[in-house]
Amino acid sequence: MPPVTETRLRVRYAETDNMGVVYYANYYVWMEVGRVDLCKACGFNYRDMEIEDGVFLAVAESECRYRFPARFDDEVIVKTWIDRATPRMVTFAYEMRLAEDDRVLATGLTRHVFVSRAMRPTRLPEKYFALFGIVRGADAAR
């Protein structure tokens, strides 16, 4: 089973809006930071998968539910894990919390289709199956 990672970030002033809270789109940037850290914790660099295998993670769907505002200089913990993976797609889940009091700021997910350099859907190479928690043969038809 793939790990769950926790990435710590400090809210920069540039990430806030006129109300002094983190602008909503920045949560997606934090999700990406968490996703890249999770890939490393799983045993590979996402960049290497692109360069060496020609496999990219194209975002097909995303969602974020905002629960409490983060503000400048808050320390945020981005918890990231693989919710579901098949040889054709992967869904990452996220939970963002304030480090100070563990309050949930937001939860979200991103669903990605594995695509080739030509941006055509492709299958994840088998060498990555275990890293994504995919059991050989169990999801072969998907």
N, C-alpha and C positions, 0 to 999 in steps of 0.2 A: 504494500500500500504506500502511495506517495506521502511525503511528510506534509505537515502543516507548518508554514513559516510565519514569523512575526517580524515585520520590518518597521523600524522606528524612523519617523520623520519629524522635523520641526517646521511648523507653519511659517512660511516667509511672508513678509509684508506684501509682496507683489501678488500673493495668492488670495488676498482679501479684496472685498468689494467696498462700495460706498458705505455699507452698513457696518463694516468692520468685521465681517464674517468671511469665511472661506467661500470663494466663488464656486458654484456647484460643479462646474466642469473640471475643477482641479481634483475632485475625488476620482475621476477616471484616470488622471495622470498618476495618482497614488496607486490605483489598482494595477496599472502597468508596471510600476516600480515593484510592487509585491509579486506580480507574475514573473518578472525576470528573476527576482530572488528565489522564487519557488523553483523555477527551472534549474538554477544552480544547485539548490538543495536536493533536487531529484537526481543530480549527477551529470548535467550537461549545460552548456551555454546555448541559449536560444540563437545567438548570432552564429555559432558554429553549425547549428542545424540548418540555418539558411544558406550559409556558404558551402558547407560540405555536402549536404543532402538535397539542397534546392527545395526545401519544404518550409513554408511560411504559415503563420497563424493569422488568417483573415478573420476579422471580427464580423460575425453574422448577426449578433444580437447583444444588447447590453441593457442593464437596468441598474438603477441605484435608488434606494429609499433613504431619504434624509430624515434623521431623527433629532439631532441636536447640533447647534452650530459650533464649529471650531473657529478659533480666533488667532490672530498673530501671536507667534511665539509659543503656542501650545505644542506639546509633544504628542504626536499621534502614533498609534500602533496599528499597522495594517496587517491583519491576519489573512492569509491566503491559502487556499487548498483546492485540489481538483475534486469537483463535485461529481463529474461523470466524464468518461472518456471512451471513445470507440476508435477504430482505425481511421475513421473519416472526420471526427470532430471531437472537441474537448470543451467542457464547461468548467470555468474557474469560479469559485465563490470567494467573497471578501467580507470582512467585518472590520470597520474602522472604529477605534476607541480612543478616548482621551487617556493618556498614560497616567495622568494625575489621579483620577478617580475611577477609571475603568468604565466610564459612561460611554454607551454606544452612540457614535456620531452618525454612522451610515452603514448599510449593508448593500451588497450588490452582487452581480454576476456578469460574466462576459462569456458568450458562446462563440467558439472559433471553428472555422472549417479549415482543414489542412489543404493548402493549395500549392501548386508548382510555381516556378518562376514565371510561367506564362499565365498565372492567375486562374488556372483550371483546377477544379477539385482533384485531390490525389489522396492516396492512402499514406498513413504514417509508416515509415520504414519499421520493420519488426524489431530492429535493435532498440527502439524507443518504447516498445510496448510495456515492459516491466516498469520503466521509469514513469509512465503515465498511469500505471495500475491496470493495464489492459491484459486480460487473460487470453492467450493465444487460442483462436478458434471460437471463443465464447461470443465475440462480437464480429466475427468474420463477415457476416452477411450485411452488416450495416455500413 
